[in-house]
Amino acid sequence: MAKYAFFLGCIAPLRYPGIEKSTREVCAALGIELVDLKDASCCPAPGVIRAFNKKTWLAAAARNLALAEQQGLPIVTICNGCYGSLFDAAHELAEDPELLAEVNKILAEIGMEYKGTTKVHHFAEVLYNEVGVEKIKAAVKKPLDYQVAAFYGCHFLKPSEIKQVDNPENPHILDDLIEATGAKSMPRKQKTLCCGAGGGLKAAFGDVAKKFTETNLENMKASGAQFIIDVCPFCHLQFDGVQKDLGYNIPVLHLSQLLGLAMGMDEKQLAFSTHITPVKL
Amino acid sequence: MVSPKGEISKEVADAAKMCFQCGTCTAGCPSGRRTSYRVRKIVRMAQLGLKEEIINSDELWECSTCYTCVERCPRQVPIVDIIIDLRNIAVAEGHMRPQHKGTATNLVKYGHTVDVKDNISKLRVELGLPEVPPTVLANEAAKADLDKILKATGFCKIVQE
């Protein structure tokens, strides 16, 4: 049984607990053991905290990585932001012994050390590579017949030179995972266009972020999608939160919620009540 | 490691030097399509050492860090890393938006970038999840450790200023 340290992040547990709940249920059903990464903090967020103070970002990320290292477990995240930060920080620290030594001087102040060994994975990538589409198909109890829009986001795939998850310009693994539930992933224009929320844009220039989202929504609607399926609570928040203002109402589900639905999870357990754009199945 | 001391670091200047101004970055930039942000121009300004112009500009904060430019750059310029380093300099010199200060303050207060809401805590219990997520939120000693890191790296200072 594959075993991972479950990194919660911020938005999922504190805004969309249905994403956390469905991840736990889906992983249990697919034979992935999740051990809570206790005492972890924010990853910290790659577009804001890293942009404010890179030293803080790297040291706090190293603390999270060290917590997993102490348990001898690889990390799994359900958020592109967390994946971006933790994967990139782990990569930088594994590649640069001097940087690692510098970070360890800071960690020494709290009696910790990071040896540089933690591997970081994304939930969707674990499902695709570790579990496999066939096993997911076999676990589906309630096949879905929706037409949906697969939304990859940015930090799940990029920078592709180090991530090597899928083709960053024309990815397919999320489409494949979605279609394992019986749903149809609809082709559309600009499939890899950013949601607009990252890099502190949502906070500082919300109207600009919304313009990114609007183009995505136009393309999704034109494709005939009835749902948006994301792999990141921050993209999720962006799509879920701004649609009303823009005159759209396409419900937004995290991949874990879509899989939960297909595996027969009770709707209540998916906590659609916290979604701003109403989820009507 | 970058230590923002006011000048564009040698690391950033060297990385920017690789750019031959072809404009592939700007052509594919989703922000540039919607704003006056021109990533090629920022990189050019970094090449020329125009620090004040860069850190005083709104455009520096209009990148969503989507990495499309990095993927397509024919010179493998680490463009997002350059933007991040320039933002670090801007913040160190006091250029920070109130909304960003809010996000940073949340990190100092909660150890997370968003706050805790009562209705979500209640729902967590209904879902059979721990009311408080098992993170720094649930352990004062762990939060104190994070606080020490934030202090040691000068983060708390940014928030207070």
Chai-1 contact restraints between the chains, C-beta under 6 A:
chainA,res_idxA,chainB,res_idxB,connection_type,confidence,min_distance_angstrom,max_distance_angstrom,comment,restraint_id
A,L8,B,P133,contact,1.0,0.0,6.0,A-B,restraint_1
A,L8,B,T135,contact,1.0,0.0,6.0,A-B,restraint_2
A,C10,B,H112,contact,1.0,0.0,6.0,A-B,restraint_3
A,C10,B,T113,contact,1.0,0.0,6.0,A-B,restraint_4
A,C10,B,V114,contact,1.0,0.0,6.0,A-B,restraint_5
A,P13,B,P133,contact,1.0,0.0,6.0,A-B,restraint_6
A,L14,B,V114,contact,1.0,0.0,6.0,A-B,restraint_7
A,L14,B,I120,contact,1.0,0.0,6.0,A-B,restraint_8
A,P17,B,L123,contact,1.0,0.0,6.0,A-B,restraint_9
A,P17,B,R124,contact,1.0,0.0,6.0,A-B,restraint_10
A,P17,B,L127,contact,1.0,0.0,6.0,A-B,restraint_11
A,P17,B,L129,contact,1.0,0.0,6.0,A-B,restraint_12
A,K21,B,L127,contact,1.0,0.0,6.0,A-B,restraint_13
A,D36,B,P134,contact,1.0,0.0,6.0,A-B,restraint_14
A,K38,B,P134,contact,1.0,0.0,6.0,A-B,restraint_15
A,D39,B,N139,contact,1.0,0.0,6.0,A-B,restraint_16
A,D39,B,A142,contact,1.0,0.0,6.0,A-B,restraint_17
A,A40,B,T135,contact,1.0,0.0,6.0,A-B,restraint_18
A,S41,B,G111,contact,1.0,0.0,6.0,A-B,restraint_19
A,S41,B,V136,contact,1.0,0.0,6.0,A-B,restraint_20
A,S41,B,L146,contact,1.0,0.0,6.0,A-B,restraint_21
A,C42,B,L107,contact,1.0,0.0,6.0,A-B,restraint_22
A,C42,B,H112,contact,1.0,0.0,6.0,A-B,restraint_23
A,C42,B,T113,contact,1.0,0.0,6.0,A-B,restraint_24
A,A45,B,T113,contact,1.0,0.0,6.0,A-B,restraint_25
A,G47,B,T65,contact,1.0,0.0,6.0,A-B,restraint_26
A,V48,B,T103,contact,1.0,0.0,6.0,A-B,restraint_27
A,R50,B,I84,contact,1.0,0.0,6.0,A-B,restraint_28
A,A51,B,I84,contact,1.0,0.0,6.0,A-B,restraint_29
A,A51,B,R87,contact,1.0,0.0,6.0,A-B,restraint_30
A,F52,B,V91,contact,1.0,0.0,6.0,A-B,restraint_31
A,F52,B,A104,contact,1.0,0.0,6.0,A-B,restraint_32
A,F52,B,I158,contact,1.0,0.0,6.0,A-B,restraint_33
A,N53,B,F155,contact,1.0,0.0,6.0,A-B,restraint_34
A,K54,B,V2,contact,1.0,0.0,6.0,A-B,restraint_35
A,K54,B,N88,contact,1.0,0.0,6.0,A-B,restraint_36
A,K55,B,M1,contact,1.0,0.0,6.0,A-B,restraint_37
A,K55,B,T153,contact,1.0,0.0,6.0,A-B,restraint_38
A,T56,B,T153,contact,1.0,0.0,6.0,A-B,restraint_39
A,T56,B,F155,contact,1.0,0.0,6.0,A-B,restraint_40
A,A59,B,I149,contact,1.0,0.0,6.0,A-B,restraint_41
A,A59,B,T153,contact,1.0,0.0,6.0,A-B,restraint_42
A,A60,B,I149,contact,1.0,0.0,6.0,A-B,restraint_43
A,L99,B,M1,contact,1.0,0.0,6.0,A-B,restraint_44
A,E102,B,M1,contact,1.0,0.0,6.0,A-B,restraint_45
A,I106,B,A152,contact,1.0,0.0,6.0,A-B,restraint_46
A,E109,B,K148,contact,1.0,0.0,6.0,A-B,restraint_47
A,E109,B,A152,contact,1.0,0.0,6.0,A-B,restraint_48
A,I110,B,D145,contact,1.0,0.0,6.0,A-B,restraint_49
A,I110,B,K148,contact,1.0,0.0,6.0,A-B,restraint_50
A,C154,B,C66,contact,1.0,0.0,6.0,A-B,restraint_51
A,C154,B,Y67,contact,1.0,0.0,6.0,A-B,restraint_52
A,K158,B,Y67,contact,1.0,0.0,6.0,A-B,restraint_53
A,K158,B,E71,contact,1.0,0.0,6.0,A-B,restraint_54
A,P159,B,Y67,contact,1.0,0.0,6.0,A-B,restraint_55
A,P159,B,V70,contact,1.0,0.0,6.0,A-B,restraint_56
A,P168,B,E71,contact,1.0,0.0,6.0,A-B,restraint_57
A,L193,B,P30,contact,1.0,0.0,6.0,A-B,restraint_58
A,C194,B,P30,contact,1.0,0.0,6.0,A-B,restraint_59
A,C194,B,S64,contact,1.0,0.0,6.0,A-B,restraint_60
A,C194,B,C66,contact,1.0,0.0,6.0,A-B,restraint_61
A,G198,B,S64,contact,1.0,0.0,6.0,A-B,restraint_62
A,G198,B,T65,contact,1.0,0.0,6.0,A-B,restraint_63
A,G199,B,C63,contact,1.0,0.0,6.0,A-B,restraint_64
A,G199,B,S64,contact,1.0,0.0,6.0,A-B,restraint_65
A,G199,B,T65,contact,1.0,0.0,6.0,A-B,restraint_66
A,G200,B,H100,contact,1.0,0.0,6.0,A-B,restraint_67
A,L201,B,S64,contact,1.0,0.0,6.0,A-B,restraint_68
A,A203,B,Q99,contact,1.0,0.0,6.0,A-B,restraint_69
A,A203,B,H100,contact,1.0,0.0,6.0,A-B,restraint_70
A,A203,B,T103,contact,1.0,0.0,6.0,A-B,restraint_71
A,A204,B,W61,contact,1.0,0.0,6.0,A-B,restraint_72
A,A204,B,R97,contact,1.0,0.0,6.0,A-B,restraint_73
A,A204,B,Q99,contact,1.0,0.0,6.0,A-B,restraint_74
A,V208,B,R34,contact,1.0,0.0,6.0,A-B,restraint_75
A,V208,B,T35,contact,1.0,0.0,6.0,A-B,restraint_76
A,K211,B,R34,contact,1.0,0.0,6.0,A-B,restraint_77
A,F212,B,P30,contact,1.0,0.0,6.0,A-B,restraint_78
